[in-house]
Amino acid sequence: MEHFVDPDRERFGQFKDLPREGRIHMLNLVRLKKMAVYEDGTMVTGEEAYGAYARESGPIFQRLGGRIAWSGKFELTLIGPADERWDLCFIAEYPSAEAFITMLRDPDYRKAVRHRQAAVETSRLIRMRPREAGSGFG
C-alpha cells in the first residue's frame, strides 16, 4: 500500500497556482500508525503523536483564521476500497489559500509538523472551494 503523508513539490505547486483569495476547505482523512517513531527513536502511540501535533499547530491555525468546519467519526467505506479506514475525518476551513500557505511556512508550525509525520500512516488532503449547503446533491 502506498503511503501519503506530505504533499509533493508538484502538487504543492498546483495548489499555489489555484486562486489564493476567498475561503477554502481542506478535507482531511487520516489513518494513524499504531506506534509513532520519531527520528531520535522516541516512541509513542500514533494518537499521542497526532495529539502533540494538534496542540502545537492549533494556535497557529487559529491565529491565521482557521477553524474546523466539520468533523465526523469514520464508520464504513460504502463505495471504495473495503480496507480503507480513517481514524480522523474533518474539514479545516481557512480564510484563504494564502493563510494555509502562511501556516505551512510558519517556523513554529514547521516544528509541530514532525509530530504529524511520525503519527500518520497515510492520509488524504483535498482542497475544496466551499459552496452553500442545501437540500440537493451536487
Buried (B, 14 or more C-beta within 10 A) or exposed (E): EEEBBEEEEEEEEEBEEEEBEEBBBBBBBBBBBEEBEBEEEEEBBBBBBBBBBBEBBEEBBEEBBBEEBEEEEBEEEEEEEEEBEBBBBBBBBBBBBBBBBBBEEBEEBEEBBBBBBBBBBBBEBEBEEEEEEEEEEE
